[in-house]
């Protein structure tokens, strides 16, 4: 699911692809399997995705976010 | 914890928790700022009633690999509970997140006090914390505070003075109990020190999250709460907008640049004039000639060369502080990230790069906001290519020599030439960044994340303390090097292999030639002294090397002396050509009339002037910048590589420019 234009959508992380180092990096920012998050506004030109995780707004690169599989919470 | 055995109190918290504000509230200007051994991570220590307070770099988790966070982790793991304690600062509006790290440290059984910060925002967002229930569960002193205003600090002072820290109740420590057949051992500390297995940390995180969620649910009432991020989300729709966001961003950068550039010009002029007066005072009142010259021509100008940068450094760090503390700096990083990423940089680099337009020194100091060591070194290496304010006097004089005022009509060729030089500086910075980033053998953080903090009123106390520390650090560290080089340059320019009689004879000869030719410009005694000084001979020694660029030994002297600072080029030319004034029009006229004795054509023809301009675009002619590079990187080698790299670049472009245009 593309991150662009998904503002206010809430999701839950179901799988993270990539190396253990990448997963550990995300974990230090509270992002791991089972983490709920909310999409914030991200401008169309930006290579960054802006999320709310555990009450904090975190920006990560789009290519990193694309390695995260998630499902929308209805 | 009772008694008075406590020595160290360590301030720990996640980034943006308000930890440093609290530390500043307690220590004020009574702080020491240095680096941790072998790294350029800032170490802040201060004293409070005999206690050694240490402000550790912000930490996300004990599962960390970034150099800055590893320092915090190592410090925490090496603590001895008998004589040290922790003040843990938690962001009250992000309690679950804050308590994850708290719980990891609590399980180490270190005496602690928990400070729940941003009391004002909790009230504003209708988040109610039941402190009694919280205290009962956590088992250590808990204080509700506002670190910005100092509201509640008296309770923290009471804890510090009474040393009433307590080891908190544990969260997940019992999971690490092992039974060896006769007794229970706990290997939590060993596990979190040595275990790098991802599964281990994931399980630990999930277990903590479960416990903490339950604690927060029982002690925090959010029934009527407003999401603290709502306001930031609304503002971000404007501030990060593809059009409005970029326009606001450009406007803010314009204001910062203008403020650093123009506001600093007044105090810089005052310092300049004050140092000149002081210099004259020394010259007129010290009877020993060599001592008078040393003090008035080397030491006072050397000190002046250090303190003249104070206004720029102070204004830049004040404005950076405003942007950072308000939360807008992260938005600037967000907006510029996509563009800068193409050159191996990120949004974190934008402020140092833009600051370089004013001066490379505060810009290089401000690279500490860049977390990635490779990116930081790249910016330190490339940012001096941005057109700093010291290049302006050189540019304006040389442009005026080749383009008469009013040339080009409404297009203003002089202005276009100046703009082109600025653009060339930007292109050079980005291209060099790309090349350096590709070739630098420094480990880079492969992943990138940034927190977008909520918008807050700036903390003036923090900003002023930071400005004071940065300025002091520059004056003390870089000042020593600048002063030293100033004295060396003075020695080379003041002493000669010849005696006074020889120079006097030469002066008389030049005067006679001047009278015979009925020249309007007389050779001054100072110019003769300079020509026959060691510096003058060095100019002549390097002449064969700079002749291919279209320069003679006189330009060589100006190049050598302007190593101290680029703007010295103008003053040296004034001295060499015996102008006796640094007035721009006088110098321009003199340079235009200067003839090449071999060809009879103008010495400063179009090709030579363009060659000189290109030289100054690329050359790192600024010892203050080199001093700050050495200080910030801790590497003399890198400083020399940077100097030589930019010198080669300057030579190649000046050579090409001269030969293409002559």
Interface residues (C-beta under 8 A of the other chain):
Chain A: X20 X21 X22 X23 X24 X25 X26 X27 X28 X29 X30 X32 X33 X34 X40 X41 X42 X43 X44 X45 X46 X47 X48 X50 X52 X54 X55 X56 X57 X58 X59 X60 X61 X64
Chain B: X60 X61 X63 X64 X65 X93 X94 X95 X96 X97 X100 X198 X201 X202 X205 X206 X228 X229 X232 X233 X236 X237 X240 X241 X242 X245 X334 X335 X337 X338 X341 X347 X446 X447 X448 X449 X450 X451 X452 X453 X454
